[in-house]
Amino acid sequence: MRHEKNNMSNMDKHNNTGKAISITNHKGGVGKTTTAINIGAGLNMAGKNILLVDLDPQANLSQSLGIMEPPEANIYRAIRGEAPVMPVGILPGLDLIPSTLDLSGAEIELSGEIGREYILRELLDPLRGKYDYILIDCPPSLGLLTVNALTASQEVIIPIQAHYLALHGLGKLTEVVEKIRRKLNPELKIGGILLTQYDSRKILNRDVETTIRGQFPEEVFNTKIRDNIALAEAPTQGMDVFRYSPKSYGAQDYGALCGEILTRNGHQRSKPGNIGKHSNNQK
């Protein structure tokens, strides 16, 4: 079991570099992992150093980037204190801490540890100076792993389908974010709500968008992620959508989203067309 440390004295401060963003929704199938991959790849193409953290025991993020067999130094063993945190290089300036199915038992194994909510934060803090953004792909639940991610993050991005049932889940998730902000991480805020699998031809999608924007006028991104087959196909080739199909709607939408994220974080938005075009030396 990992070496325990007292994290309470550091709970009010994050290093200014390496902004950590959790990408979460306790409902599965909303494009959470797709969003993590393509925000990471898009920000990387905008010149940012990115660390992706696969905190989902299903390891879909790792597998989608071609890591089919997790290395010994995976996120589960790091959380257990059995291995160091050793990110795997995916592209120049884009690294990944892979997951493994063993992570599914972590919540029970860590339930009795003092400071269990701060374990991931403790692991990531030494890495913040190397990266501009740390993106955490959370499991589809509101358990201890997600609590760890939110405690380690400054922001949370919530992907959501434009369905009425999703509205109730969004309300519950925002309550959890607020509770963690009050009790564990005063810096945490909603960095954005992202409409995914969107089809403007459907009245339901448009109506739900109007409702969500009415409830969260500042948080909802202007960009919507359209339903696009390239987003489903890219992971089968171990790629992000920009490398797989740079002219697709998926690449266009995630490129626009990355521009919004950069603007919201005070960075100069890349020139049109820059996000979505990998340089020739990136394979």
C-alpha positions as CSV (number, residue, x, y, z in Angstrom):
1,M,0.0,0.0,0.0
2,R,1.1,3.5,-0.8
3,H,3.0,5.8,1.6
4,E,0.6,8.2,3.3
5,K,1.2,11.9,3.4
6,N,-0.7,14.8,4.9
7,N,-2.2,16.7,2.0
8,M,-4.5,19.0,4.0
9,S,-1.9,21.7,4.2
10,N,-1.7,21.9,0.4
11,M,-5.4,21.8,-0.3
12,D,-5.7,25.5,-1.0
13,K,-3.0,25.7,-3.7
14,H,-2.2,24.3,-7.1
15,N,0.9,25.0,-9.0
16,N,0.2,27.7,-11.6
17,T,1.5,25.5,-14.4
18,G,-0.2,22.3,-15.5
19,K,-3.9,23.2,-15.2
20,A,-5.7,19.9,-14.4
21,I,-9.1,19.4,-16.0
22,S,-11.4,16.5,-15.2
23,I,-13.6,15.3,-18.0
24,T,-16.5,13.6,-16.3
25,N,-20.1,12.5,-16.5
26,H,-21.5,9.6,-14.4
27,K,-23.6,8.6,-17.4
28,G,-21.8,6.5,-19.9
29,G,-21.9,6.8,-23.6
30,V,-21.8,10.6,-23.7
31,G,-18.4,10.9,-25.5
32,K,-16.3,11.4,-22.4
33,T,-13.2,9.5,-23.5
34,T,-13.6,10.8,-27.1
35,T,-13.6,14.3,-25.7
36,A,-10.5,13.7,-23.5
37,I,-8.5,12.3,-26.5
38,N,-9.4,15.0,-28.9
39,I,-9.1,18.0,-26.5
40,G,-5.7,16.6,-25.7
41,A,-4.7,16.2,-29.3
42,G,-6.1,19.5,-30.3
43,L,-4.4,21.5,-27.6
44,N,-1.2,19.6,-28.4
45,M,-1.4,20.8,-32.0
46,A,-1.8,24.3,-30.7
47,G,1.6,24.0,-29.1
48,K,0.7,22.9,-25.6
49,N,2.3,20.1,-23.6
50,I,-0.4,17.7,-22.6
51,L,-0.7,14.9,-20.1
52,L,-3.7,12.5,-20.4
53,V,-4.6,10.5,-17.3
54,D,-6.8,7.4,-17.8
55,L,-8.6,7.1,-14.5
56,D,-11.3,4.8,-15.9
57,P,-10.9,1.0,-15.2
58,Q,-12.3,0.2,-18.6
59,A,-9.0,1.7,-20.0
60,N,-10.8,3.0,-23.1
61,L,-8.6,6.1,-23.3
62,S,-5.4,4.0,-23.2
63,Q,-6.7,1.5,-25.8
64,S,-8.0,4.2,-28.1
65,L,-4.4,5.5,-28.2
66,G,-2.9,2.1,-29.0
67,I,-1.9,1.0,-25.5
68,M,-3.5,-2.4,-25.4
69,E,-1.4,-3.9,-22.6
70,P,-0.7,-1.4,-19.8
71,P,2.9,-1.1,-18.6
72,E,3.9,-2.0,-15.1
73,A,3.9,1.7,-14.2
74,N,0.2,2.3,-14.7
75,I,-2.2,4.6,-12.8
76,Y,-3.4,1.7,-10.6
77,R,0.0,0.7,-9.4
78,A,0.9,4.4,-8.9
79,I,-2.2,4.9,-6.7
80,R,-1.3,1.8,-4.7
81,G,2.3,3.2,-4.2
82,E,3.7,0.1,-6.0
83,A,5.2,2.0,-9.0
84,P,6.3,5.5,-9.9
85,V,4.2,7.7,-12.2
86,M,5.8,7.2,-15.6
87,P,3.8,8.8,-18.5
88,V,4.0,7.1,-21.9
89,G,4.8,9.2,-24.9
90,I,2.1,9.2,-27.5
91,L,3.1,12.1,-29.7
92,P,5.7,14.9,-29.2
93,G,4.3,16.9,-26.3
94,L,1.4,14.5,-25.7
95,D,1.9,11.9,-22.9
96,L,-0.5,9.4,-21.3
97,I,-0.7,7.7,-17.9
98,P,-2.4,4.4,-18.8
99,S,-5.1,2.6,-16.9
100,T,-5.8,-1.1,-16.3
101,L,-8.8,-3.2,-15.3
102,D,-7.2,-3.7,-11.9
103,L,-8.2,-0.1,-11.2
104,S,-11.8,-1.4,-10.7
105,G,-10.8,-2.6,-7.2
106,A,-9.1,0.6,-6.1
107,E,-12.1,2.2,-4.5
108,I,-12.5,-0.7,-2.1
109,E,-8.8,-1.0,-1.5
110,L,-8.3,2.7,-0.7
111,S,-11.5,3.2,1.3
112,G,-9.8,3.0,4.6
113,E,-6.8,5.2,3.8
114,I,-6.3,8.6,5.5
115,G,-6.4,11.4,2.9
116,R,-7.8,9.0,0.3
117,E,-9.4,11.9,-1.6
118,Y,-6.0,13.5,-2.2
119,I,-4.0,10.5,-3.6
120,L,-4.2,11.5,-7.3
121,R,-3.5,15.1,-6.5
122,E,-0.3,14.0,-4.6
123,L,0.8,12.0,-7.6
124,L,0.2,14.7,-10.2
125,D,1.5,17.7,-8.4
126,P,5.2,16.9,-9.2
127,L,4.3,16.7,-12.9
128,R,2.6,20.0,-13.2
129,G,5.7,21.9,-14.2
130,K,6.2,19.7,-17.3
131,Y,2.7,20.2,-18.8
132,D,0.4,23.1,-19.8
133,Y,-2.7,20.9,-19.3
134,I,-3.4,17.7,-17.5
135,L,-6.7,16.1,-18.7
136,I,-8.2,13.4,-16.6
137,D,-10.7,10.9,-18.1
138,C,-12.9,9.9,-15.2
139,P,-14.9,6.7,-14.8
140,P,-18.7,6.9,-15.4
141,S,-19.5,7.1,-11.7
142,L,-19.3,9.5,-8.8
143,G,-17.1,7.2,-6.6
144,L,-13.8,7.7,-5.0
145,L,-11.8,7.8,-8.2
146,T,-13.9,10.6,-9.6
147,V,-13.7,12.4,-6.2
148,N,-9.9,12.1,-6.5
149,A,-9.9,13.5,-10.0
150,L,-12.1,16.5,-9.0
151,T,-9.9,17.1,-5.9
152,A,-6.8,17.2,-8.2
153,S,-8.4,19.5,-10.8
154,Q,-9.0,23.2,-11.2
155,E,-11.8,22.7,-13.7
156,V,-14.3,20.1,-14.8
157,I,-15.6,19.7,-18.4
158,I,-19.0,17.9,-18.6
159,P,-19.9,16.2,-21.9
160,I,-23.6,15.7,-22.2
161,Q,-26.0,14.5,-24.8
162,A,-28.9,16.7,-25.7
163,H,-31.5,14.5,-24.2
164,Y,-34.0,15.4,-21.5
165,L,-32.9,12.6,-19.2
166,A,-29.4,14.0,-19.3
167,L,-30.7,17.2,-17.6
168,H,-31.4,15.4,-14.3
169,G,-28.0,13.8,-14.3
170,L,-26.4,17.2,-15.0
171,G,-28.1,18.7,-12.0
172,K,-26.8,15.9,-9.8
173,L,-23.2,16.2,-11.1
174,T,-23.1,20.0,-10.6
175,E,-24.2,19.4,-6.9
176,V,-21.3,17.0,-6.5
177,V,-18.9,19.5,-8.0
178,E,-20.1,22.2,-5.6
179,K,-19.8,19.9,-2.6
180,I,-16.2,19.0,-3.5
181,R,-15.4,22.7,-4.0
182,R,-16.7,23.5,-0.5
183,K,-15.2,20.6,1.3
184,L,-12.1,19.4,-0.6
185,N,-10.9,21.7,-3.3
186,P,-11.8,25.4,-3.2
187,E,-10.3,26.0,-6.7
188,L,-12.7,23.7,-8.5
189,K,-15.1,25.2,-11.0
190,I,-17.1,24.1,-14.0
191,G,-14.8,24.9,-17.0
192,G,-17.5,24.1,-19.5
193,I,-20.5,22.0,-20.5
194,L,-20.2,20.3,-23.9
195,L,-23.1,19.2,-26.0
196,T,-22.1,16.0,-27.8
197,Q,-23.6,13.7,-30.5
198,Y,-25.6,16.7,-31.5
199,D,-28.0,16.8,-34.5
200,S,-29.4,20.2,-35.3
201,R,-32.1,18.6,-37.4
202,K,-33.7,17.1,-34.3
203,I,-36.2,19.3,-32.4
204,L,-35.4,17.4,-29.2
205,N,-31.7,18.3,-29.4
206,R,-32.5,22.0,-30.1
207,D,-35.0,22.2,-27.2
208,V,-32.6,20.5,-24.7
209,E,-29.8,22.9,-25.8
210,T,-32.0,25.9,-25.2
211,T,-32.9,24.5,-21.7
212,I,-29.3,23.8,-20.8
213,R,-28.1,27.2,-22.0
214,G,-30.9,28.8,-20.0
215,Q,-29.7,27.1,-16.8
216,F,-26.0,27.4,-17.4
217,P,-25.6,30.5,-19.7
218,E,-21.9,31.0,-18.9
219,E,-20.8,27.4,-18.8
220,V,-22.1,25.9,-22.0
221,F,-19.5,25.9,-24.8
222,N,-20.5,27.6,-28.0
223,T,-19.1,24.6,-29.9
224,K,-21.3,21.5,-30.2
225,I,-19.9,18.2,-31.2
226,R,-21.9,16.9,-34.1
227,D,-22.7,13.2,-34.6
228,N,-19.8,12.0,-36.8
229,I,-18.7,8.5,-37.8
230,A,-15.0,9.5,-37.8
231,L,-15.1,10.0,-34.0
232,A,-16.2,6.4,-33.6
233,E,-13.7,5.0,-36.2
234,A,-10.5,6.9,-35.0
235,P,-10.0,4.9,-31.8
236,T,-10.0,1.6,-33.8
237,Q,-6.9,2.8,-35.4
238,G,-5.3,4.1,-32.2
239,M,-5.7,7.7,-33.3
240,D,-7.3,11.0,-32.5
241,V,-9.7,12.4,-35.0
242,F,-7.3,15.0,-36.3
243,R,-4.9,12.4,-37.5
244,Y,-7.5,9.9,-38.6
245,S,-9.8,12.3,-40.6
246,P,-8.6,15.9,-40.4
247,K,-11.4,17.2,-42.7
248,S,-14.3,15.5,-40.8
249,Y,-16.9,17.3,-38.8
250,G,-15.4,15.7,-35.7
251,A,-12.0,17.3,-36.4
252,Q,-13.7,20.6,-37.2
253,D,-15.8,20.6,-34.0
254,Y,-13.0,19.5,-31.6
255,G,-10.7,22.0,-33.2
256,A,-13.2,24.8,-32.5
257,L,-13.7,23.5,-29.0
258,C,-9.9,23.7,-28.3
259,G,-9.9,27.2,-29.6
260,E,-12.7,28.1,-27.0
261,I,-10.7,26.4,-24.2
262,L,-7.6,28.4,-25.0
263,T,-9.6,31.6,-25.1
264,R,-11.3,30.9,-21.8
265,N,-7.9,30.2,-20.3
266,G,-6.4,33.4,-21.5
267,H,-4.3,31.9,-24.3
268,Q,-4.2,33.3,-27.8
269,R,-6.5,31.3,-30.0
270,S,-4.7,29.5,-32.8
271,K,-5.1,30.8,-36.4
272,P,-8.0,29.2,-38.3
273,G,-6.9,25.8,-39.6
274,N,-3.9,25.4,-37.2
275,I,-5.9,23.1,-34.8
276,G,-6.6,20.1,-36.9
277,K,-3.4,19.9,-38.8
278,H,-0.6,17.7,-37.4
279,S,2.9,18.6,-38.5
280,N,4.7,16.1,-40.7
281,N,6.9,14.8,-37.9
282,Q,4.0,13.7,-35.8
283,K,3.0,10.1,-36.7
